[in-house]
Amino acid sequence: MPTLSRLLHHVLLLLLAIGAAGCTVMDRSRGNTVPLEAGARWVILPLANHTETPQAGLRAEVILESLLRQRGLQSLERPPALPVNDLMGEAPEGKPRQDAQRWAAEQGIRYAITGAVDEWRYKVGVDGEPAVGVVLQLIDLKSGNVVWTATGAKSGWSREALSAVGQKLMRDMLGDLALR
């Protein structure tokens, strides 16, 4: 018969496991809906910033570019500089993003990765935990179809950097994207 201290130890481990599992939520398309062309050129289009955090989209783009290059994607380009909003330093959505996508298609670039940042902040409170929410989409510029998508949210521990939480989340989101 287990002792009380051993039983409490097991209950504590179970609660920690449940708490850790609840820190990340992610949905992604299972595998690519179409095979990706090996050696194709890629572009990172602006990530929309749906947060109150200035330049959250730009911060996520830089992390995304690094993660894609680490996974072996070397033919990765950026569109010409887009005009920015005066107050937040953000590339506007709508026509400028469509122009960037059109530019990429005209350059013979096959795939565009884009999306949105829905949360990029430290939660209010004593602990100030980092919280990130991101949506990514891969567009086949030849057909105009979205061929892969992922949505994720993650919160970290109080002493963890916001960018580290974002990096972990996006790395996990890109995990099943078959890059060649």
Secondary structure as GFF3:
##gff-version 3
##sequence-region A 1 180
A	DSSP	alpha_helix	4	21	.	.	.	ID=ss1
A	DSSP	beta_strand	24	28	.	.	.	ID=ss2
A	DSSP	beta_strand	42	49	.	.	.	ID=ss3
A	DSSP	alpha_helix	56	70	.	.	.	ID=ss4
A	DSSP	beta_strand	76	77	.	.	.	ID=ss5
A	DSSP	alpha_helix	95	106	.	.	.	ID=ss6
A	DSSP	beta_strand	111	122	.	.	.	ID=ss7
A	DSSP	beta_strand	130	140	.	.	.	ID=ss8
A	DSSP	beta_strand	145	155	.	.	.	ID=ss9
A	DSSP	alpha_helix	162	174	.	.	.	ID=ss10
###
